[in-house]
């Protein structure tokens, strides 16, 4: 079995170190014993030396820590290598096993249909692997070793003592062919995976030094380009290969190189090795092998880039808090910054202190050498003094940006619970003509960002080929020339060609150019010590502007050099152009549920379901109507008429309470996040307020209206009682006119008229409502609303630029009389999008108008318009939805919005009978509807005196979920509980589902201190079938929490309820009477 094989492989290390077998010769056994003794002595020797020389014990501990870290690192590498070997050997069983079917663990051919499995190629490699090993051994021993020995006097005794590639061959786990881009080439992506038991040992006898490698892992995507295709054998002119991104490399060292596995050194050594590989085989570096003669290899080795991507790192939201307090008990913030990578190009943003929604507003430009293939990787970290914490990553395939031209979108961060980042990616094409250079520079001046580098107008590619007849060094010695190329503040260096005055560099360089009309190329040819200048050259970029296709490919005479000294270079200038039809209509909204994405090796990118920017491709046609959220204009209006109160408690006592006084009552009303307060009535226990309040509210369940009465005092206001009303009950009845008993006090009640106003689109009804409203009078001077207006502001188009020529940051303000709302401020754009909704109460829609003002950051005005509501009343269904021209702006400046007007009907409005009908003409009909199906005891405040055997009530919800196969018991609250002491009671609820012999269904709520009307809102679930649930009986008790020695009564009341009497599938929420304890 694979497990047994793995275990045997893992235990192979211990088998080597096992004791000598009895059949070993006596000499070998003695040598083994001596070796074990020597190892023990070697382990104790550092301790003895530390004591002998008086060193601190910390030196020994430090050495022990280094040894333990090295040992741990070695074991980890061995385990990783063995795991990789096992995976490659058992790929088929691994990918079909259910426990490992995560996308990130599967080979590329499983995830992507266009990646083919080439098992035949792996069989060829496996068969040829021993012969490849023989060739490598011959190459190292006969060619590379003599070269190394000749390079230094210290390495004259170097030799390869063992070269063995092992039995594990390199595997190609998938191949993807790209033939749709260029018909003159074949492009292949090879997904390589190598976990081999290679063993190479090196010895330098002079210094008794041994080193080597035993086991290597290499995983990466190698791109192979066969070009140009020719009509003669071998049909392909050259083979170019490179890694698109750095491959994953893991090396097990032996001998002296074991030191590289010490913690700290291992990361450094791995980085140095990877950088060495990247300098030859990772983009933009390429390995080109010509197959035919007279081929221009330089053009294949250093082709022009495919394009440039301008990255706008805008903002992030909902990042994970990493800077926690008190060991994570209190969530803190993070200090986020972002690291952006495209190949070997890396950028780091500034960090934003203590912010989970940072705003960076930074711009970067990256050169794209290969599409498809190259990706943008963004990683977000939390800045810390020691080690920065990971906050998520996102990868975007740059081929998507090339096709869409502009991607403006929110991207979910992977590998973290939450977080998203907002990017704007622009694909800049390379133009071989300078006709549009002035236009590009003008556009760049309008771009602003926090990054120091201004936007580039062009890109310059320099291919440095060779030089000829350079001057000699002193003593007529050959120089070792290298080249420094500088443009403004950017300087790049070529490689050094040692011991020649006719060097061949074949190096390529790229530079971003802000204004080619004003910049020069400075070329310095120097000796390798950088002190001796062998020649220089200055080329104004303006010369390139007059050349065909902005290209110079020629010999250049060097200045301050020999008379025949010259240098050959190819210089190409390309203008960066953002296509005019590449601006998306709008970025898509931020993801609601960001979460980790899934991909294979970063090949996929995480975009919103609608695609980058919310669109598959940019849409040139503007929408003609708005697309609001389905919840738009679904809110309703609640009207609260606070009439009067009776029998309030007297709080203003005199002479220490011997003389009873009055109270100065007022009411606080809390609903939908808004608090209303009535005026105070002096010295009155039966106040009459006659005040009206209106509030716009959603119809979400669970909302309550809270009423609290207080006695106004100079120091601290006294409490006079409270009660709550469920908004759902008002919505279901629509009209309620009744008295409510105050809770938590001895006496008092409040008279309210509550109405959930129906919304209609009937204009004739509006006249009757306005007539009724004009006849009403309230003490707080409120005029009842006749309608509600819903405004949805979606977007604007064609807005003017700022005075300095830059795009504005636009915000919209919506005003109706004295009430105004403001939208968010959009990023710099003349076509902003808000997608925000607002609502207003309207007294008389015939005389009112809504005003919309647009401005830059609430400063410079960008346009406005006034919409009389009479225009909305003339629209079908009282809905206006269209583009509206802006005043004080450009002729093309418009805004798209929807205005919906709803008439607020009321049952109290005057309804006049038609002439000739029964009854007195003009008689007013004012209905008073008290619905009989409502629980009126709750509305009026439950009174325990109505039932002398009751100990109060408990509110429960009993329901069963078919989907989850669970029974749910929710304990909401209790009311009018019997007091157990002079302080009331400390109630809690406990229950059990009978029959239950082992009490596994016993549950209890939290304890509420000194509360006879406690609210629990606790839900309990049980894994029962529906049939089993119906056979249960609820045995519930409300108890008083008492101490062990207390003499207070513990049981307050009980409830026994058969669940087969309840429709559990529908669910029932109800108040149940509690039975008091009897002797």
N, C-alpha and C positions, 0 to 999 in steps of 0.2 A: 504493500500500500504506500501511497505517497507520504503519508505521515510517518510511517516507519522509516522510510528512506531519509526523510528530513531529519528525524531524530538521530538516526545513525550518523548522518553527516554532521550534525551539530555536536555529537558526542565524540567525534573523531579526535578532537584536540585532547580530551582526557585520556583517550586510549594510548596516545603517544607517550604521555607522562606516567604510565602505569609502572608498577614495580617490575623488576627483572624476573623473568620466569625461572623456575627451578632448573630447567635443562640448559641454562646459559653456562658457559665455561667459567671457572673460578676467577680468571683474570678479569673478565667483563663485569662480573658481580662486584669485585673489589673496586673496579674503576667507577661503577655506578654509585657505590657507597661513598667513595671519596668525592665524587661530584656533588652528591646531596649535602655532604658536610661542608664543601666549599660554598655552596649557595647559602646555607645557613650562616656561615661565617661572614659572607659578603653582606647579608642583610643586617647583621649586628655590628659590622665594622663602622658604619656612619655614626651609630649611637656611641660607640666607644671613643671614636675620634672627637666627637662633639664634647664629650666629658673631659677627654684628655687635654684638649686645647682650650677648654673653658668657654665653648660656644653656648649660646642660649638654646634652650630646648625648642624655641620657636623655629630655629633653622632646621632641626630634624623634622618638626611637624610640617614645615613648608615643603621640604623635600618629599615627605610622605604624601602630602596633598597632590604634588605634581605627578608622583608615581601613580596614585589612584586615578587621577584624571586621565593619564595616558592609558592606563589599563582599561578604563571604561570606554574611552574613545576607540581603542583597538577592538574590544568586544563588539561595539556597535557596528563598526565597519565590517567585521566578519559576519555578523548576523545579517546585515543588509546585503552583502554579497551572496550569501547562501539563499536568502529569500528570493533575490532576483534570479539566481540560477534555477531555483525550484519553479518559479513562475514561468520562465522561458521553456523549461522542459515539460511543463504540464499546462501549456496555454489553453488547449481545447477544454480540458476538464475544468480549468479555472474559470473560463468565460461562461460555461454552461452551468456552473454551480450557483444555486440560488443565493447563497449567503454572500456572494461577492459581486452581485449584479449592479454595482454602482458605476455610473457612466465614466467617472474619472479613472476607474481601475481597469477599464477594458481597453484592448488594443484598438488602434484607429480604424481598422477595417470593420469593427463591430459598430462603431458610432456613425461612420460616414459611408454611405453607399458608394461614393465615387473613389474611395480608398480600397484598392484591391489587395487581397491576400496572395502573396507570391511564394507559396510553399516550395515550388519547384526550384526557385533561386536559392532558398535556404538549404535545400538538399545538395545543390551543387557546391555551395560554400562549405557545407559540412564535409563533403567528400574531398574537397581540395584543401581543407584547412591544414592537414599535416604538411603538405607541400608548400603552402604559404609560410608555415613555420620554418621549413628548411631554407626558404629564400630569405626570410627575415634574419635567421641565424647567420647565413653567409654574408648578408649585407652588413650586419653589425660587426662581425668578427673581421671581415676582410676589407671593408671600406670605411666604416664609421670609426672603428677603434684606432686604426692608423692615423686618421685625420685628427682625432682628439689627442693622441700621443704627440703628434707633431706641433700642436697648437701651444703647448706649455711644457716647460722643463719639469714641472711638478707632477705632470700626468704621464711621464714616459713609461711608468710601470703599470698603466691601466690595462685591464683586460676584462672581457666578458667571460665569466666562468660558467654561466649557464644561461641558455636561451631556449625557452620552451613555451610555446603558445597554448599548450594544454589541449584538452578535448572539446571545450566549449567554443563553438564557432560564432562569429558575428551573425546576428539574425536581422533580416529585413522584415519587420512586422506589418508593413503596409507600403503600398506604392500608389501615388496619385499622379496622373498625367494631366498636364495643361496644354491643350493644343488649340484653344480657341482664340488666343491673343495674337500670335504672330505665326504666319504660315511658313516662315523661314527658319523656325526652330522647334525643337521638342523640349518641353520643360517637365521634369520629373521631380516629385517630392518623395524621398526615401525616408521612412521612419525607422531609424536604426536603434537597435537595442543589443548591447553586448555586456554580458556578465560572465567573464571568463576567468579560468584558473591559470592565467598566464604567469610565468615565473622567469624573471630576468635578474641575474645577479652580476654585480660589478665589483672588481677588487683592484685596489691600488696597493701593490705589495710593498712599495717603499715606505708607506705610512701605516701598514697593517690595517688598512681601512676596507671594510666590506659594506656594501649597500645593495639595495635591490627592491624589486616589486614582486608581490605575490598576490595577485587578484586585482582586477580592474573592472569598474562599471562605467559604461558610456551609453547615454540615452539622448537622442536628439533628432531633429529633422534636417536632413541634408538635401539641399536642392541641387540637382544636376541639370545643366542646360546643354543640349546638343545643338550647336550652331557654328557656322552657317550650314544649312543643308545644301549639298552640292550634287551635281549630276555625274559624279564619278566615284569610284571606290576610294575611300571607305564610306561614301555618302555623307559623312559628317566631317566638317573642317576642324572642329576643336571640341573639347569637353571642358566645361567650366563647372566647378562645384564649390559650394560654400554652405555653412550653417546660417539659417535665417536669424536664429537667436542662439545664445550661448548654450551648448549642450551641457547636460548634467554629467559630472565626472566624479568618480570616487575611487581612490587608489589605496591599496593596502601595502604599506611600506615594510621592508625588512632591513636587518642590519643597522648601520648607523643612521639611516634615514628613518628609523623608528622614532627619532626625536621629533619628526614632523607631526606626529600624532599627539604631542603634548597640547593640552587645551591652550588656545591662543595662537600657537604656531600652526595648528592644523587648518584653521580658517585662513590664515595668511598664506600658507603654502598652496592651498587649493585655489585661492584667488590669483596668485602669481601664475600658476600653471594654466588656469583658464584664460588669463590675459594673454599669455603666450600663444595659446591656441587661437584666441580671438584675433590676434594681430595677423594671422595668416588665413584663417578659414571662416571667420564670422563677418557678416556684412558690416562695412562696405568692402572688406577684403575678400578676394576670390583666388582660387587656384585654377589656372587655365593650362590645359595640356593640348598643344596643337597636334593635329594628326596629319596635316598636309603641309607642304612647303609654301613659302611666299604668302603667309597669312599674317594679316595685321593684328597681332595678338594684343597690342595695347588697347585697342578699341573694345576687345572682348573682356580684358582684365579690368578696365576702368570705364565702363559705359556711362553715358549721361544718366542722371537720376530720372525716375519716372515722373516725379512731381514733388511738390512741397505741401505739407499740411500745416496750416496755422491752427494752433490749439488755444482756445480760450478756456482757461480753468476759471469758472465763474463762482461756484458756491457748492456747498454740501448741506444736507439736512439730516436730522435724526441720527447723528453719529452716536456710537457707544461711549458712555461715560467710563473712563479708565482711572481718573484721579479720584478714587473713593476715599472716604474718611472713616475712621474707626474700623479698620480692617474690612471695609466693604459694607458696613451696616448703613452708612449714609452715602448715597450716590452723589458724586461731585460732577466735575466737568471734564473736558479734555482740552489739550492745546494742539489742535490738529494742524498738520501740514501734509502736502502731497508730493510724491515722487513720481515723475512721468518718465517712461522709457519707450524708445523706439529703436530697437537694435542696440547699438553701442552709444546712442545719444541719450543722455540722462539729464533731467532738470529737477530742481527741488524748489518748491514754493516757500514763501515765508510762513511762519506758524502764527496762528491766531490764538491768543491767550483765552482760556476758560470759556469755550464756546462750542456747543454741539451743533450749531448751524452757521459755520464760518462763511465769510464772504472773502474770496481771494481776488477775483477780477484781474487775473494775470494772463499774459499772452506769451506763447512760445511758438517757434517755428522749427520744424524737423524736415530733414531730407528723406524722401522715400525712394529707396533703390529698387524694391521689388514688390509688385502687387500682381496677383494675390500672394499673400504669405506674411508680409510684415504686419505687425499689430502694435497698437498703442496700449501700453499697460500703465494704469494709474493705481498706485498704492497709497493709502492714507494711514498716517501714523500719528500717535500722540507723543508730543515732545516731552521728554523726561530728562532729569539730570543724569541718570544712570543708563538705562536701556529704554529705547522708545517702544511703546506698545502699538501693536497692529490693530488698525481700525477697519480694514477691508481693502479689497482690490477689485478692479474691473478691467476687462480687456475688450478692445474694439478692433475688428478687422478693418484695416485701412482700405481694402477693396470696396467696402461699403461706402466709405467717404468718397472714394473716386467716382463711384456711380451716382451718388446722390448730390455730389458737389458741396453741399452744406448739410451737416447734421447738427441739429440743436435739440438736445434731449437730456432727460434725467436717466441715469444709469444706476441700477441696483448694485450695491457693494456685495461682493461674494465673501463667504467664509466668516461672516459676522451676523449677529441676530438682526441688526437693523442698520440703516444708513443708505443714502443715495448721493450721487455727485452729479452736478449739472455741467455739461461740457458743450461747447460750440466748436465744431470741427469744420474747417474750410479747406477744400482742395484747390490748390493754386496750380494752374497749368503753366507750362514753360513755352513762351512765345519766342520765336527766332527773329522777330522784327521789333524795332524800337518805336513803332508808330504810336503805341498806347502808353509809352513810358510816362508822359506828363500826366495822363489821366490816373495812372496807378499811384504816382507820387501824391497827387491831390487827394485821392481816397485815403491813403495812408496817413495823411495829416489829420484826418477826421477821426482816426482810431486812437483811443486812449486806453492805457492799462497801467498797472502798478509795476510792471517789469521795466527795468532800466533800458533794455534794448528797444529802439523804435521798430516799427514794422519794416520789412525789407521790400524793396521794389524789384530786386533781381537776384539771381544766383550766378556765381562765377565758378566755373570748373576749370582747373589747371592740371594738365597732364605733363609732368616734368619727365622728359625722356632721357636726355643725355647732354654731356658737354664735351668740348674738344679743345685740345691745346691749352689747358689751364697752366698758369705759371708754376714753376717748381718752388719748393721750399729752400731754405738756406742750406747750403752744402749740396745743391743740385739733387735734392732728394724728392722723390715723388710725394705729392700731397695725398691726404685722405679727405677728399672734398665732401661737403654736405651743403644743403641749400636751406636758407630761411626765406620764406615768402610772407610778406606782411601787407595787409590792407587795413588802413586806419589802425585800430587797436588790436586786431587779430593777427597773430603770428603762428605759422606752422612750419615744422622742420621735416626735411626728407631724411632718409636713411643715410648712413655714411658708407662710402665706397673707399676701401682702404688701399693705399699704395698705388694710385693711378692718377694721371692728369687728364684722362679721357674717361670719366666715370659714366656708368649706365645706371640710372636710378629707377626709372619706370615707376614713379610714384604719382598718385593722383590726389588732388586737394580740392575742397569746395569751400566757398565763402558766401555769406549773405551780404548783399550790397544794398545800402539805403538809397543812394543816389549816384548812379554810375557817371553822371555828368561832372561830379566834383571829386571823385576818388581815384587813387592811383595804385598800381601794383609795384611793390618794392621787393626786388629779388636780390639777395645777398648770397654769394658763393663763398664759403669759409672752409678753413681747415678744421679737422675734428676737434681741436682745442678751442674753437670759436674766437681765437685771438687774431689769427692771420686771415685777412680778407683776400680772396683770390679774384674777386671781381664783383660788380653789382650792375643792376639794371633797373630803370624806372619806366613803367609803361602806363600812361594815362588811359583810363577806361574809356574816355571819350573817343580814342582811336578806334575802339571796337565798334562804336556806333555807326561808323561809315563802311564797315566791312560786310561782305555778303554773309548772311545768316549769323551775324555777330560772332564770327569765328576767325581766329588767327592761328595758322598752323605752319610754323616756319622757324628758321634759325634766327637768333638774336645776338648781335654783337655786344660783348660785355664791356663795360666801362671800368677804368682803373684796373686794367688787367693787361694780358699780353695782346699784341696786335692781332694774333690769329685766334684769340680766345673767344669762344662763342658757346651758346647754349640753345638747345632745341626744346621747344615747348609747344603744346597745343592749348590755346586759351579760348574758352567758349562762354559767352554771356547769354543768359536767358532771362526774359522779363517774366515776372510772376503775375499771373492774371486770374482773377476770380470771375468766373462766367457771370454775365449779367442776369441770366435766367436761373441762377443757382440759389436765390434767396428763398427759403421756405416760408410759407405763409405764417407759421407760428411754431414754436417749440411745443412738444406734447407736454401735458401736465406732469408734475412730480408723481412717481409711483406711490400708490396708497400703502401697499404692503411690501416694502423692500425686503429682500432676503437673499440668501446665497444662491448664485446661479450654478449651473452644472455644465461642465465642458470637458473636453479631452485635450489636455495639454495646451489649453488656451486657444484652441482652434476656433471655437465659437465665441461670439460676443454677446453680451447681455444687453438687449434692447427691449424697449416697450413692445407690447404685442402688435401695435400698429406700425412698428418699424421705426427707424431713426427719424427723429424730428416729428414723430407722430404720423409720418407719411411714407409711403413706399417710394415715391418720387415727388419732387416739388410740383405743386399744383399752381399753374399760372392763373386759373380762374378763381376770383374771390367768391366766397359763398354769399348768397343773396339773403339768407335768413339766419337767425341765431340758432344755436344748438345747446340750449341750457340743460342742466341736470334734470332728470325726471322729477325730482322733489321740488323744482321751482314752482312757486305760486301755489303750494299746498297748505301753507300756514292758515290758521284761522284767528279770529278775534274773540277774546274773552272780555265781557263787560261785567264789572263788579260794582253794584250799587250798595254802598255801606249806608244802611238806613239809621239804625239806632241800637242801643243796648239797654238792658234792664238788670236791676238787682246786683249791681257791681259791689265789690267789697270796698268798705271805707278804710283808707290807708292813712289819711291825715288826722291822726288822733292828737288830743290835747291832755295835758296834766298826766303824762305817763300812761295814757290809755284810759284814764277814768272817764274822760268825755270823748264820745265818738264824734268824728268830724265827717268830712266828705272825701272825694277823690277828684283829681283833675285828669280824666281819662283821655287817652288817644290810642290809635290803632296803627300797628305796623303790618303791612301785607307784603308777603314775598311770593312772587310767581315768575317763572321763566327767567330767573336771574335778575329780576328787577324788584326793587323795594319801594313801596308807596307808604307814605305816612299821612295820617289824617291830621286835622287841626285839633288843638286841645280845647276841651270844654271845661270851664272852671267850676269846681265844687258841684258836681252832679253825678249821682249814682245811676241815673237813667238818662244818659246823654242821647241827643239826636244830632247825627252828623249830616245826613243827606248829601253824601259825596259820591262822585262817580269816577271810576278808574277803568281804563281800557289798555289792553296789552295784546300784542301779536305773539302767538305761540304756535309751536308745532304740535302735532297730535301724537307724539311718541308716548308710549305707555309708561307708567311709573311716575308721572309728574304730579306734584301736589301743590296746593295753595295753602300757605301757612299764615295764620292770623294770630297776632299777639297783642294783648292789651296791657298798657302801663299807666301808672299814675305819675304825672309830671311833678317832679320835685326839684328843689334847688340843687341838692347834692346828687343823689342817685335815685333814678326812677324806680318805683315799686311795681312788682309784677301783679297783674290783675287776672291772668288766665290766658289760655291758648286753645286752639283747635286747628285741625287740618281737614282739607277737603280734597279728595282725589279728582284730578282734572278729567279723567276718563268718565266719571259719573256725570259730570256737567255736560260733556260732549254727547253722551248717550241720551240724556234727557233734554238738552238744549235750553231749558228754562227751569229755574228753581227759585221759589220765593218762600223762605222759611226761617225759623229761629234755630240757632246753634248754641248748645250749652257749652260753657267754658270748662276746660279740663284743668286739673291740678289746683283748683281753688274751690271754696265751699259753695259759692253761688255766683250767678251771673250768666247772661245769655245775650247773643247778638243776632240782630235781624239783618239778613242779606237778601238781595235779589241778584241772582247770577244767571247770565245768559251767554251761551255759545252761539254767536251770530251766524246764521246761514249766509253764504256768499252766492249771489245770483247775478245774472247779466241782464236783468229786466229793467230797462230805463224807465218805463211808466211807473214802476214801483218806487223809483228814486224820488219822484215828486211827493208821494205820500209820506215817505220816510223823512224827507227834509221838512215837510210841514209839521210832522209830529216832533221832530227834534227842536224846532223853533219854539215849541210850547213848553219845553222842559227847562227847569231851573234847579241848579245845584249850588250848594254853599261854596264849593271849591271852584266855581266859575267855569267848569268844564262844559264844552259844547260836544254832545255825542257825535261820533264820526258817522258819516253816511256811506263811506266806501273805504276800501283799502287798495293801495297802488303797489304793484310789484314791478321793479325795474331790474332788468338783466343787462349789464354792460359787458359786451363780448370783446370787441376790438375796435381799433381805429386804423385809418389808412391815409397815406400821403400827407403826414403832418410836416410842418415846416421845421428846418434845422434851427439850432440855437444861433445867437448872434455871432458867435465865434466860428460857425460853420460845422460844429460837431452835432452828432445825433443827440436828441434829447432823452432824458429819463422821464417818461411820461406818467403822470397820475391823473385820475379823473375824480372830480368832486360833484356829487349829486345833491341838489338842494331843493327842498320843498318848504316854503315859509321859513320858520326859524330852525328847522331840523336839517342837518346835512350829514352825509357820509362820504368817506374818502376810500378809493381803491388802493391797492398796493401800487408801488412805483415800479414800472417795468424797466428792464435794462435798455441801454441806448438803442433806440430804434425809432424810425418814423412810421412803423406799422406795429404798435404795441398790442398785446392781447392781455386782458384781465380775467375774463370769465368769472365775474363776481355779481351777486344778486343782493338787492336791497328792497326794503318795504317801508311804506309810509301810511299812516292813517290820514284820511282826507275828510275834512268837514263838509265842504261843498265843491264837488269836482267841476261845477259850472264856472267857478270863479278862480280856480287855482291853477298853477302851472309849475312844472318841474324844470329846473335849470341844471345844465351839465357844463362844467368848466374843465378844460384840459390845460395842464401847465407842466413846466419842467421843474420837478422836485418842489412843487408848490410855490414856485417863483415866477419865472417868465411865462406869460400867458401864451398858449398855443392854439386857442380857439374855444368857442362856446356856442351853445344854442339854447333856446327856450322852447319848451314843448307845452302848450296849453292843454290841459286835460280834456277840453272840449274836442280836440282832434282825436284823442283816444276814444271818446264817446261816439265818434262818428265811424270808427272802424268796426268791421264785423266781429261779433263776439267780444267787443271792447278790448281788442288786442291789436297793438301796433308793433310791427316787426319788420324793420327795414333799415337801410343806410340813410343817414341824415347828414346834410351838408353843415359844416361848421362856419360860424361867423368869425371874422377877425383872423382868418387863416388863409391857406392857399386855396385856389379854386377846386383842386382835387381832394382837399382834406374832408374826410367823412368819418363818421362813427356808426358802428352797427350795434343796435340795442333793441330790446323788446320791452314794451310797457303794457302791463295787463291790469285792467281796472275791474274790481269786483264790488258790487253793491252789497252793503251790509243790511240784510233784512232783520226785522225784529218783530216779535209777537206783540209788542206793546204799541206798535205804530197804529195810527188811526185808520180803521177800515170803514169807509162810508158805504152804506147800502145803496143800491141803485134805486131810482125813483120807481114807485109802484110796488115795491116789495113790502112784505109784512113788516110791521114795526114802525116806529117813529122815524121819519125821514132824517137822515143825518145823525142817527143815534150812534154813539161811540161803542165799539165792542173791544174791551180790554181783557183778553183771556188770562186766566191764572191757572196754569197747568201744573199740577203736582202729580208726577207719575207714580202709579200705585205699585209698579214692579220694583222700585228702588228700596233699599234698606233704610227706611226713614229713621230707625232708631240711631243709626250711625250719624245721619245728617243732623239730628237734633241733639246729639250728645247722649250716649247710652246712660240710662239711669238704672242703677241696681235696685232701687226701691220698687221698680215695676215687678220684680221677681224676687221675693224674699228668700227663696232657696238657692239663688244664684250667687256664686263667688266671683263673678266677673265673666269676661269672655276672652276667647283666644281666636286669632285669625290664622287659618291654615289654607294652604294650597296642596291638594292631593292630585297627582297626575302620573301617567305612565307614558314613557317614550318607546314606541315600537322600534324606531331606528336604533336606539341604544340598548333596548331590552332592560330598562331600569325603571324602578319605582322611585318617584321623587316626593318627598315630604318637605314642604317649606313652612317654617314657623315665622309669620310676619310680625305679629304684635299681640299684646294683651291690653285690656282696658277695664277700668272700674274694678280692679282687684281689691279684695278685702285687706285692710291694714292688719298687720300682725303685731305692731307696737306703736308707740307714739310717734316714731319716725317713719311710719308707713311699712315698707317691706323692701327686701332685696331679692326680687323674683328671678327665677330661671325656669326653663321648661325642660322636662325630661320625658321620654316616651320609649315604648318598646312595642314591637309588632308581634302579637301573640298568634299562634303558640310558638314560644321560643324558650326551650328548656335551658339553653346554655347562655342566654342573654347576649347573643351575637348582634342583635339588632337594636340594642339599647343605645340611645343617643341623648345628648343634653346640649342646651345652648349656653351662651355666656350669661353671666349674672349682671343684672342692671341694678345699680345702687339707688336706694330710696326713690323708687319710681313705681307708682301704681298703674301707670299706663305705658309700660315699656315697649320699645320697638327692637326686635331682634333681627329680622330679615336674614335668616340662616336657612340654607337648603341642605338636605340630607338625601343621599341616593342609596338604593339597595339593588343588588343584582338578582332580581326575581323575574320569572316569567309573568305574563299577564294573568294566567290562571292561578299561579301561586299567590300573586298579589291580592287577587279577589278573595282568597281564603283567609287572609290575615285580618286581625282585629287590632286597631290602634288603641293602646292603653297609655293615655297622656296625663301627666300631672304637672301642675304649676306649683312650685315650691318656693319657700322663703329660705335663703341661705343663712344658716345660723351656725354659731360656734358650738363646740362640743359641750360646754357648760351652760349654754344659754337656755332659758326657760321659755323663749318665744315659740309660738306655734310654727311648725315647719311646713305642713301641707296647706296650701291655699285653696286649691280646687282640682277636680279630676274630670276627665273626659274619656268615655269608652265609645268607640266608633267602629262599626263593621264596614270594611272596605267594599264588600259586595253590594252595598247600598249606594255606591258612588260610581259615576261614569268616569273611570280613570283615564280612558283614552282621550276624552274631551278635556278633562281637567276641571276641577272645581275649586274656586276661591270663596271662602265663606267664614263668617263669625259663628263660633260655637259657644254655647253656654257651658260654663264650668259648674260642677256640682260641688257644694261645700262639704267639708268633712262632718260626719255626724257620729255621735257616740253610740 
